[in-house]
Amino acid sequence: MAAGTALAGCTAEDVGASSPTGSAGPTVASSPSASDALFAELDAKIQSLMEEYAVPGVAVAVLHDGNEHVRGFGITSVDAPVPVDERSLFRIGSTTKTFTGTAMMRLVDAGKVDLDQTVRSYVPEFTVADEDVAANVTVRHLLNHTAGWFGDDLEDFGRGDDAIERYVASMAGLPQLTPLGSTFFYNNAAVVLAGRVVEKVHGTTFEQAMQELVLDPLGLDQTRFFTDDLVGHTFTGAHNVVDGKAVLDPSFWYVPRSLNPTGALISSARDQLHYLRFHLGDGTGLDGRRILSPASLEAMHSNPGPGGTIFIEIDGYAVSLRLRPTAEGVDVVQHGGDWPGQHSGFLFVPERDFGIAMLTNSEDGPKLLSSFFQDDWALSRFAGVHNLPADPRTSTAVQLAPYEGRYDLAEIGPDGTTARVTLEFAGENGRLRIRPLNPDGTVSDAAPPEYVDFYGDDHVVGASPLSPRSDFVRGPSGEVAWYRTSGRLLPKVG
C-alpha cells in the first residue's frame, strides 16, 4: 500500500517475487558452510545493486536450513549518515497486513472471531454502496482481497484514537467493482476494515491490540506504529531519487493513522528475522510460548481465495498472505510493502526452510528488491524452486483486438480527492503497447510506451522488472472488462 505508487507507473504496493521467464539456478545448500557461501553471494549482489539504483541503505534478514543471516549495508540518510545495521528502523509498508492477519488469527484461536462470519457480526454499523455486499461480506473476504469494492482509498482521518473508526464510516460510498468473493484484487480499504474488527473485538485501539496480541508475544520490541514508541532507536530516512542520486525527503515518512492496519508498521531486520522464524515455525514464539495454534498458522499459509496476478501469478491470498506457485509445485508464501521512500520485501518457503526479508530507504528500492523478490534469483539458490515459465509469443491483430482500448487506474488520496491515470492499449507488431494519457486524452510524454506480450490466455509478460506479469479479467459475458496489474483492477472504459 503506497500513496501515489499505484499511479506512478503502476508499480504499487508490495514487491512480488518472480522473473518474467523463470530461470535455472543451483540446487539448495544444506550445510552451514554452503549457507555462508550463499549469504556472501547475496551480500555482494545487494551492495552492487545499491550503487546501481541509488539506494543509500539496505537491511536483510535470511533464514536458510536453520542458519540465519542478518545485517545492514550503507547509511540511514544521505544528510546525516549513520551506518545501517540489523536494528535500524524502516517502514515495512504492506507487510503490516500480515501482522493484522496474525492478530485476527489470535482472536480466532480465542473463539472471539470466526473468519466466515459476517463483518457486521463484529462491526454492525459497517456499510458500503452495495447493501447486499455490506450485509454478507465475511472477515475472510477482507483478508483474501475478494470483498470486491474499490480498495485504493488512502484517506487521512487524523491522529486521534477514532481514525480507523472514521475511515470505516467513510467507506459507505465505496462502489462495488466485482461480485463478492469472485475476484482477487488488492484492497487496502478491506484490510483497514479488518483492523477495525480487531479493534472492536479486542476492546482497545488497534495499535494497543496489535502490541498485546502480536508484537509483545513475539518479542518484537522494535516493531511499532508510532515513532514516539521507538525513541532512542535509529531511524532510516526516506529518499527520493533525483537525477540518479538519492535525496532525503522527510515528507515521505508520514502515514495517516487511519491506514495503520494496512501499511504503517516500523520495524528492523532483526525483528523481521524473528517474524520469519515464527511463520516458518510451529506457532510458538522465541520463548516457546504458543502464539497461534498449528491450525491457525496453517490457515495463514493455505486454502487461498481466487487467484490472479500481483507481479507474478498467484494462487490467491489465504489469511493476509499470498501463495505463489513455482515450477516445482512448491508454494512460496509472500508479501512486502511500499511507501514513498521506504520499500520492503518478505517471503518464505515452508517446505524448504527458507525465508528472506529486505528493507530499503529509497524510491528506487523496488528496482533493487525486484532482483530478489520478483526474479527467482534468491528462490533458486536458497530454496531450489523457480518461477513458472512465461514464454512470450507474437499475437495477430485479430487476437490483440479484444484487449485494445483505454483502462482507468484510480486512487483516493489522503485529502479525499481521487486521482486517475488512463492507460491506452493498442496492438503494434504483434505486441500490446501501453501508453499513459493526459487528462485531455492526448498521449503523455512523461514516460516512453511499454510493451507486453501474451504468454497464456489473458496473461501478459512485460519488460518492466517492477511488475513483470499481469493479466486481463473477463466480465460476465466473456468480454475483456479489466486489466489487472500490481494486483490492481483497471476497468476498460473505451
C-alpha positions in Angstrom: 0.0 0.0 0.0 1.6 3.2 -1.1 0.3 6.7 -1.6 1.0 7.6 -5.2 2.9 4.5 -6.2 -0.1 2.9 -7.8 -0.5 5.9 -10.1 3.2 6.3 -10.8 4.0 3.6 -13.4 1.6 1.0 -12.0 4.2 -0.4 -9.6 2.4 0.0 -6.3 2.1 -1.7 -3.1 4.2 -4.7 -2.5 7.1 -6.2 -4.1 6.4 -9.6 -5.6 8.9 -12.4 -6.3 9.5 -13.6 -9.8 11.3 -13.1 -13.1 9.5 -12.7 -16.4 10.6 -16.0 -17.8 11.9 -18.1 -14.9 15.5 -19.1 -14.6 17.6 -22.0 -13.6 19.8 -22.0 -10.5 21.9 -24.0 -8.2 20.3 -26.7 -6.0 19.6 -25.9 -2.4 22.5 -26.0 0.0 22.2 -27.9 3.2 25.4 -27.2 5.3 26.4 -24.1 7.3 29.3 -23.6 5.0 27.1 -23.8 2.0 24.7 -21.3 3.6 27.6 -19.0 4.3 28.7 -19.1 0.7 25.2 -18.2 -0.4 25.0 -15.4 2.2 28.2 -13.9 0.8 26.8 -14.1 -2.7 23.7 -12.4 -1.5 25.6 -9.6 0.2 27.7 -8.9 -2.8 24.6 -8.7 -5.0 22.9 -6.3 -2.6 25.9 -4.0 -2.5 26.2 -3.9 -6.3 22.6 -3.1 -6.8 22.7 -0.4 -4.1 25.2 1.5 -6.2 23.3 0.9 -9.4 20.0 2.1 -8.1 20.9 4.9 -5.7 19.7 3.1 -2.6 21.6 4.5 0.4 20.6 1.8 2.9 19.5 -1.8 3.0 18.9 -4.3 5.8 18.4 -8.0 5.1 17.3 -11.0 7.2 17.6 -14.6 5.9 16.8 -18.0 7.4 18.1 -20.9 5.5 18.3 -24.6 6.6 18.4 -23.4 10.2 21.1 -20.9 9.6 20.4 -17.2 10.0 21.9 -14.1 8.4 21.0 -10.6 9.3 23.0 -7.4 8.6 22.8 -3.9 7.2 24.5 -2.1 4.4 25.1 1.6 3.6 23.7 4.5 5.6 20.5 5.7 7.1 20.4 9.1 5.5 22.5 11.0 2.9 22.1 14.1 5.1 23.1 12.6 8.4 24.8 9.3 7.6 24.8 6.6 10.2 25.7 3.0 9.2 22.6 0.8 8.7 22.6 -2.3 10.9 20.2 -5.1 11.9 18.5 -2.7 14.4 18.0 0.2 12.0 14.3 1.1 11.6 12.4 1.2 8.3 8.7 1.3 7.4 7.7 -2.1 6.1 4.6 -0.9 4.3 2.1 -3.6 3.4 3.8 -6.4 5.2 1.9 -4.8 8.1 -1.2 -6.6 6.6 0.3 -9.9 7.7 0.5 -8.7 11.2 -3.1 -7.6 11.1 -3.9 -11.1 9.8 -1.9 -12.7 12.6 -3.8 -10.7 15.2 -7.0 -11.8 13.7 -6.0 -15.5 13.9 -5.2 -15.0 17.6 -8.8 -13.8 18.0 -9.9 -16.9 16.1 -8.0 -19.1 18.5 -9.6 -17.3 21.4 -13.0 -18.0 20.0 -13.8 -14.3 19.5 -13.8 -14.2 15.7 -15.0 -16.7 13.1 -13.4 -15.9 9.6 -16.6 -17.0 7.9 -18.9 -14.8 10.0 -20.1 -11.6 8.5 -18.2 -8.4 9.3 -21.4 -6.9 10.7 -21.2 -9.6 13.4 -18.4 -7.5 14.8 -18.9 -4.1 13.3 -22.7 -3.7 13.0 -22.6 -0.2 11.6 -20.4 -1.1 8.6 -21.8 -0.3 5.1 -20.6 0.2 1.6 -22.5 1.3 -1.5 -23.9 -2.2 -2.2 -26.1 -3.1 0.8 -26.2 -6.8 -0.1 -22.4 -6.9 0.0 -22.2 -5.0 3.2 -24.6 -7.5 4.9 -22.8 -10.6 3.6 -19.1 -9.8 3.4 -17.1 -12.0 5.8 -13.9 -11.5 7.7 -12.2 -13.9 5.3 -13.2 -11.8 2.3 -11.3 -8.9 3.8 -8.1 -10.8 4.3 -8.1 -12.7 1.0 -8.8 -9.5 -1.0 -12.1 -10.6 -2.6 -14.5 -8.1 -1.0 -14.9 -6.6 -4.4 -15.4 -2.9 -3.6 -13.0 -0.1 -4.6 -9.9 -0.6 -2.5 -7.3 2.1 -3.1 -8.6 4.5 -0.5 -5.8 6.2 1.4 -7.8 8.9 3.2 -6.4 10.6 6.3 -8.7 10.9 9.3 -6.2 12.5 11.7 -4.1 11.2 14.6 -6.9 10.6 17.1 -7.9 7.2 18.5 -11.0 7.3 16.3 -9.1 7.5 13.0 -9.9 3.9 11.9 -13.5 4.2 13.0 -13.9 7.4 11.0 -12.2 5.8 7.9 -14.6 2.8 8.1 -17.6 5.1 8.3 -16.3 6.9 5.1 -16.4 3.6 3.2 -20.2 3.9 2.9 -19.7 5.4 -0.6 -17.2 2.9 -2.0 -18.6 1.3 -5.1 -18.7 -2.4 -5.8 -16.5 -3.4 -8.7 -16.9 -7.2 -8.8 -19.3 -9.7 -7.1 -18.4 -10.5 -3.5 -15.9 -13.4 -3.3 -15.5 -13.8 -7.1 -12.3 -11.9 -8.0 -9.0 -11.2 -6.5 -7.8 -7.6 -6.5 -5.7 -5.8 -3.9 -7.9 -4.0 -1.4 -6.4 -1.6 1.2 -9.8 -0.5 2.4 -10.8 -4.1 3.2 -7.8 -4.5 5.4 -8.4 -1.3 7.3 -11.9 -2.7 8.0 -10.2 -5.9 9.2 -8.2 -3.7 11.6 -11.5 -2.2 12.8 -12.7 -5.7 13.6 -9.6 -6.4 15.6 -10.0 -3.1 17.4 -13.7 -3.6 18.3 -13.3 -7.3 19.3 -10.2 -6.7 21.5 -11.8 -3.6 23.0 -8.8 -1.3 22.6 -7.2 0.9 20.0 -5.9 -1.0 17.0 -2.3 -0.3 17.9 -2.7 -1.5 21.5 -4.4 -4.6 20.3 -1.5 -5.3 17.9 1.0 -4.8 20.6 -0.8 -7.1 23.1 -1.8 -9.8 20.5 1.3 -10.0 18.3 4.2 -7.6 18.9 4.9 -8.2 22.6 4.2 -12.0 22.5 6.6 -12.4 19.6 9.3 -10.2 21.3 9.3 -7.6 18.5 10.3 -4.7 20.6 11.5 -2.7 17.6 8.2 -3.0 15.7 5.7 -0.3 16.4 3.3 2.1 14.6 4.4 5.4 16.3 7.9 6.9 16.3 7.2 8.0 19.9 7.3 4.3 20.9 10.8 3.9 19.4 12.6 6.8 20.9 16.3 6.0 21.3 16.4 3.8 18.2 18.0 4.7 14.8 15.6 5.5 12.0 16.4 5.5 8.3 15.3 8.4 6.2 13.1 8.1 3.2 14.8 9.2 0.0 13.6 10.3 -3.4 15.9 9.8 -6.4 16.7 13.0 -8.4 18.9 12.8 -11.5 20.1 9.4 -10.4 21.0 10.4 -6.8 19.3 9.8 -3.5 17.8 12.9 -1.9 16.4 12.9 1.6 12.7 13.8 1.6 11.2 14.0 5.1 7.7 14.5 3.8 7.7 10.9 2.6 7.7 9.5 6.2 4.2 10.4 7.3 1.5 7.7 7.1 -2.1 8.5 8.2 -3.1 6.7 11.3 -6.3 5.5 9.5 -4.0 3.3 7.4 -2.2 1.6 10.2 -3.8 -1.8 9.7 -2.8 -1.9 6.1 0.7 -0.4 5.9 2.3 1.7 8.7 4.4 -0.5 10.8 8.0 0.4 11.5 10.5 -2.5 12.0 14.1 -3.7 11.8 15.8 -6.5 10.0 16.3 -8.2 13.4 12.6 -8.2 14.2 11.8 -9.3 10.6 14.1 -12.3 11.2 12.1 -13.2 14.3 8.9 -12.8 12.4 10.1 -15.1 9.6 11.1 -17.6 12.2 7.6 -17.5 13.7 5.9 -18.1 10.3 8.4 -20.9 9.5 7.8 -22.5 12.9 5.1 -24.2 14.8 3.2 -21.2 16.1 5.3 -20.6 19.2 7.4 -17.5 19.9 11.1 -17.2 20.8 10.5 -18.1 24.4 8.5 -21.2 23.4 5.1 -19.6 24.3 2.3 -20.6 22.0 1.1 -17.7 19.9 -1.0 -19.4 17.3 -2.4 -22.9 17.1 -0.9 -25.0 14.3 -4.2 -25.0 12.6 -4.4 -21.2 12.6 -0.8 -20.8 11.4 -1.5 -23.3 8.6 -4.7 -21.3 7.7 -2.5 -18.3 7.0 -0.4 -20.3 4.5 -3.1 -22.4 2.7 -6.5 -22.6 1.1 -6.3 -19.3 -0.8 -9.2 -17.4 -2.4 -9.4 -16.7 -6.1 -6.1 -16.3 -7.9 -4.7 -13.9 -10.5 -1.6 -11.8 -10.7 0.3 -9.4 -8.4 3.7 -9.0 -10.1 3.5 -12.8 -10.8 0.9 -15.4 -11.0 -0.6 -16.2 -7.6 -2.9 -19.0 -6.5 -4.6 -16.4 -4.3 -4.5 -14.9 -0.8 -5.0 -17.0 2.3 -5.3 -15.0 5.5 -3.3 -11.9 4.5 -0.5 -13.8 2.8 -0.4 -14.6 -0.9 0.6 -18.0 -2.2 2.7 -18.1 -5.3 3.2 -21.3 -7.4 6.5 -22.5 -8.7 7.6 -24.8 -11.4 8.4 -27.5 -8.8 4.9 -27.3 -7.3 6.2 -25.9 -4.0 4.4 -22.9 -2.6 6.1 -19.6 -1.9 4.3 -17.5 0.8 4.8 -13.8 0.3 4.1 -10.2 0.9 6.1 -7.0 1.0 5.3 -3.3 1.1 5.8 0.1 -0.4 5.5 3.6 1.0 7.3 6.6 -0.7 11.0 6.3 0.0 10.6 3.0 2.0 10.2 -0.3 0.2 10.5 -3.9 1.5 10.2 -7.5 0.5 9.1 -10.5 2.6 8.7 -14.1 1.6 9.3 -17.7 2.8 9.1 -21.2 1.6 7.9 -23.5 4.4 8.7 -26.8 2.6 12.3 -25.6 2.1 13.0 -23.9 5.4 13.9 -20.6 3.7 12.8 -17.1 4.4 14.1 -13.6 3.4 13.1 -10.1 4.3 14.7 -7.0 3.0 14.3 -3.3 3.8 15.3 -0.3 1.7 15.2 3.5 2.1 15.0 4.8 -1.4 12.3 5.4 -4.1 14.4 3.2 -6.3 14.2 0.4 -3.7 11.8 -1.6 -5.8 14.4 -1.9 -8.6 16.8 -3.4 -6.1 14.1 -5.6 -4.5 13.0 -6.9 -7.9 16.2 -8.9 -8.2 15.4 -10.8 -5.1 11.6 -10.8 -4.8 10.5 -10.7 -8.5 13.3 -12.5 -10.1 13.8 -16.0 -8.8 17.5 -15.5 -8.1 17.1 -16.0 -4.3 14.5 -18.7 -4.6 16.5 -20.8 -7.0 19.7 -20.6 -4.9 18.3 -20.9 -1.4 15.1 -23.0 -2.0 15.7 -24.8 -5.3 12.5 -23.5 -6.8 11.9 -21.5 -9.9 9.2 -19.3 -11.5 6.6 -20.7 -13.8 7.7 -20.2 -17.4 6.3 -17.2 -19.2 7.5 -17.6 -22.8 6.3 -14.6 -24.9 4.5 -15.2 -28.1 3.6 -12.9 -31.1 -0.1 -12.3 -31.5 -2.1 -11.4 -34.6 -4.0 -8.1 -34.9 -7.2 -10.1 -34.5 -6.0 -11.8 -31.3 -5.0 -8.4 -29.9 -8.1 -6.5 -30.8 -10.3 -7.6 -27.8 -7.7 -6.2 -25.4 -7.2 -2.8 -27.1 -8.8 0.2 -25.5 -8.4 2.5 -22.5 -8.2 1.4 -18.9 -8.5 3.6 -15.8 -6.5 3.5 -12.6 -7.9 5.4 -9.7 -6.7 6.2 -6.1 -8.3 8.2 -3.4 -5.6 10.3 -1.8 -5.1 11.4 1.9 -7.2 14.5 1.3 -10.1 12.6 -0.1 -9.6 13.6 -3.7 -9.5 11.0 -6.5 -6.5 10.9 -8.9 -6.8 9.0 -12.1 -4.5 7.7 -14.8 -5.8 6.4 -18.1 -3.7 3.8 -20.0 -4.1 3.2 -23.7 -3.6 -0.3 -25.0 -3.0 -0.8 -28.8 -1.6 -3.6 -30.9 1.7 -2.9 -32.5 3.8 -5.5 -34.4 2.3 -8.5 -32.6 2.5 -6.9 -29.1 0.4 -4.7 -26.9 1.7 -1.2 -26.5 0.8 0.7 -23.3 0.9 4.5 -23.1 -0.4 6.8 -20.4 -2.8 9.5 -21.5 -3.1 13.1 -20.3 -6.4 14.2 -18.8 -7.4 15.7 -22.1 -6.9 12.3 -23.8 -3.7 13.1 -25.6 -0.7 10.9 -25.2 1.5 11.7 -22.3 5.3 12.2 -22.9 6.1 11.7 -19.2 7.3 8.2 -19.9 8.1 6.1 -23.0 5.5 3.4 -24.0 5.8 0.0 -22.5 5.1 -3.3 -24.4 3.7 -6.6 -23.2 3.5 -10.0 -24.8 1.0 -12.7 -24.3 2.3 -16.0 -22.8 -1.0 -17.6 -22.0 -4.7 -17.0 -22.1 -5.3 -13.4 -20.9 -1.8 -13.3 -19.3 1.0 -11.0 -20.4 4.6 -10.5 -19.6 6.4 -7.2 -20.0 9.8 -5.7 -20.0 9.4 -3.8 -16.7 11.2 -5.6 -13.8 8.9 -4.0 -11.3 5.7 -5.7 -12.5 6.7 -8.3 -15.0 3.4 -10.3 -15.2 -0.2 -9.1 -15.4 -3.5 -10.3 -16.8 -6.9 -9.4 -18.1 -10.1 -10.3 -16.4 -13.3 -11.0 -18.3 -16.8 -9.9 -17.4 -19.9 -12.0 -17.1 -20.5 -12.2 -20.8 -16.9 -13.2 -21.5 -15.7 -9.8 -22.7 -12.4 -8.3 -21.6 -13.5 -6.0 -18.8 -10.4 -5.3 -16.7 -6.7 -5.1 -16.8 -5.0 -6.4 -13.5 -1.6 -5.1 -12.8 0.3 -4.9 -9.5 -2.9 -6.5 -8.1 -5.0 -3.5 -9.1 -8.1 -3.9 -11.3 -8.3 -1.3 -14.0 -11.8 -1.1 -15.7 -11.9 -0.9 -19.5 -13.5 2.4 -20.3 -13.3 2.6 -24.0 
